[in-house]
């Protein structure tokens, strides 16, 4: 039975403190691996994902779906403070569905056992462009919530 493809992404959130209790920042994304290994680079440094850049795959081994596994890496610049994927003041990622898109295209998974990891499962079969908003919280600052907004470009189903 074919399985999902996987893309592993390291995320460094660079926190900026604007005042005593006002924070912001940006993230840098890097694709650190994939299954199959020859999938190609589909994630840019701003977190935009373009599945149209993915290499062809063997449909007897893999299906259309892709598991994007985002792992927060320790930050080394800016206002250094612990960060986790959001859970208290919102979810770790929301998906913005475009006209003609479907909310069932994606599933977001988080586990309290791995607060540095977030998985977005994408069916990757409808050719639409979606925005996803990963969000982090600052646990040492009352779980201050910060959201970002890269995009995901899907390609048509491999059965088309």
SULLIN-V760366 format. One record per pair of residues at least 12 apart in sequence whose C-alpha atoms are under 10 Angstrom apart, sorted by the first residue. I is the first residue (numbers start at 1). J is the second residue. Records with the same first field share a line. If there is no record, write none. Layout:
I=J / J
//
This chain:
1=59 / 60 / 61 / 62 / 63
2=58 / 59 / 60 / 61 / 62 / 63 / 64 / 65
3=35 / 59 / 60 / 61 / 62 / 63 / 64 / 65 / 66
4=35 / 36 / 61 / 62 / 63 / 64 / 65 / 66 / 67 / 121 / 122 / 123
5=34 / 35 / 36 / 37 / 39 / 57 / 61 / 62 / 63 / 64 / 65 / 66 / 67 / 68 / 121 / 122
6=33 / 34 / 35 / 36 / 37 / 39 / 62 / 65 / 66 / 67 / 68 / 69 / 119 / 121
7=31 / 32 / 33 / 34 / 35 / 36 / 37 / 39 / 40 / 41 / 42 / 43 / 66 / 67 / 68 / 69 / 70 / 119 / 120
8=30 / 31 / 32 / 33 / 34 / 35 / 43 / 67 / 68 / 69 / 70 / 71 / 119
9=29 / 30 / 31 / 32 / 33 / 34 / 43 / 44 / 47 / 68 / 69 / 70 / 71 / 72 / 73 / 117 / 118 / 119
10=27 / 28 / 29 / 30 / 31 / 32 / 33 / 45 / 47 / 69 / 70 / 71 / 72 / 73 / 74 / 117
11=27 / 28 / 29 / 30 / 31 / 45 / 46 / 47 / 70 / 71 / 72 / 73 / 74 / 75 / 116 / 117
12=26 / 27 / 28 / 29 / 30 / 71 / 72 / 73 / 74 / 75 / 76 / 77 / 83
13=25 / 26 / 27 / 28 / 29 / 72 / 73 / 74 / 75 / 76 / 77 / 78 / 80 / 81 / 82 / 83 / 84 / 136
14=26 / 27 / 28 / 74 / 75 / 76 / 77 / 78 / 79 / 80 / 81 / 83
15=27 / 75 / 76 / 77 / 78 / 79 / 80 / 81 / 82 / 83 / 138 / 146
16=77 / 78 / 79 / 80 / 81
17=78 / 79 / 80
18=79
20=141
21=141 / 142 / 144
22=141 / 144
23=79 / 138 / 141 / 144 / 145 / 146
24=79 / 144 / 145 / 146 / 147 / 148
25=78 / 79 / 146 / 147 / 148
26=46 / 146 / 147 / 148
27=45 / 46 / 47 / 72 / 75 / 134 / 148
28=44 / 45 / 46 / 47 / 73
29=43 / 44 / 45 / 46 / 47 / 48 / 70 / 71 / 72 / 73
30=42 / 43 / 44 / 45 / 46 / 47 / 70
31=43 / 44 / 45 / 47 / 49 / 68 / 69 / 70
32=70
33=69
34=66 / 67 / 68 / 69
35=57 / 62 / 66 / 67
36=55 / 56 / 57 / 58 / 61 / 62
38=54 / 55 / 56 / 57
39=51 / 53 / 54 / 55 / 56 / 57
40=53 / 54 / 55 / 56
41=53 / 54 / 55
42=54 / 55 / 152 / 153
43=68 / 151 / 152
44=150
46=148 / 149 / 150 / 151
47=132 / 134 / 148 / 149 / 150 / 151 / 152
48=131 / 132 / 149 / 150 / 151 / 152 / 153
49=68 / 129 / 130 / 131 / 132 / 150 / 151 / 152 / 153 / 154
50=129 / 151 / 152 / 153 / 154 / 155
51=66 / 124 / 125 / 127 / 152 / 153 / 154 / 155 / 156
52=124 / 127 / 152 / 153 / 154 / 155 / 156
53=153 / 154 / 155
54=155
56=158
57=158
59=158 / 159
63=123 / 124 / 157 / 158 / 159
64=122 / 123 / 124 / 125 / 155 / 156 / 157 / 158 / 159
65=105 / 106 / 121 / 122 / 123 / 124 / 125 / 157
66=106 / 119 / 120 / 121 / 122 / 123 / 124
67=106 / 107 / 108 / 109 / 119 / 120 / 121 / 122 / 123
68=108 / 118 / 119 / 120 / 121 / 122
69=109 / 117 / 118 / 119 / 120 / 121
70=85 / 116 / 117 / 118 / 119 / 120 / 134
71=84 / 85 / 114 / 115 / 116 / 117 / 118 / 119
72=84 / 85 / 115 / 116 / 117 / 118 / 136
73=116 / 117
74=116
81=138 / 139 / 140 / 141
82=137 / 138 / 139 / 140 / 141
83=115 / 116 / 135 / 136 / 137 / 138 / 139 / 140 / 141 / 143 / 144 / 145
84=114 / 115 / 116 / 117 / 118 / 135 / 136 / 137 / 138 / 139 / 143 / 145
85=110 / 111 / 112 / 114 / 115 / 116 / 117 / 118 / 134 / 135 / 136 / 137 / 138 / 139 / 145 / 146 / 147
86=110 / 115 / 116 / 118 / 134 / 135 / 136 / 137 / 138 / 139 / 143 / 144 / 145 / 146 / 147
87=110 / 111 / 112 / 115 / 135 / 136 / 137 / 143 / 145
88=136 / 137 / 139 / 142 / 143 / 144 / 145
89=135 / 136 / 137 / 142 / 143 / 144 / 145 / 146
90=135 / 136 / 137 / 145 / 146 / 147
91=108 / 109 / 110 / 133 / 134 / 135 / 136 / 137 / 145 / 147
92=108 / 109 / 110 / 115 / 117 / 118 / 119 / 120 / 133 / 134 / 135 / 136 / 137 / 145 / 147
93=107 / 108 / 109 / 110 / 118 / 119 / 120 / 132 / 133 / 134 / 135 / 136 / 147 / 148 / 149
94=106 / 107 / 108 / 120 / 131 / 132 / 133 / 134 / 135 / 147 / 149
95=107 / 108 / 120 / 130 / 131 / 132 / 133 / 134 / 149 / 151 / 152
96=129 / 130 / 131 / 132 / 133 / 149 / 151
97=128 / 129 / 130 / 131 / 132
98=128 / 129 / 130 / 131
99=128 / 129 / 130
100=126 / 127 / 128
101=126 / 127 / 128 / 129 / 130
102=126 / 128 / 130
103=130
104=122 / 123
105=121 / 122 / 123 / 124 / 125 / 126 / 128 / 130 / 154
106=120 / 121 / 122 / 123 / 124 / 130 / 132
107=119 / 120 / 121 / 122 / 123
108=120 / 121 / 122
109=121
116=136
118=134
120=132 / 134
122=152 / 154
123=154 / 155 / 157
124=152 / 153 / 154 / 155 / 156 / 157 / 158
125=154 / 155 / 156 / 157 / 158 / 159 / 160
126=153 / 154 / 155 / 156 / 157
127=153 / 154 / 155 / 156 / 157
128=152 / 153 / 154 / 155 / 156
129=151 / 152 / 153 / 154 / 155
130=150 / 151 / 152 / 153 / 154
131=148 / 149 / 150 / 151 / 152 / 153
132=147 / 148 / 149 / 150 / 151 / 152
133=146 / 147 / 148 / 149 / 150 / 151
134=146 / 147 / 148 / 149 / 150
135=147 / 148 / 149
136=148
//
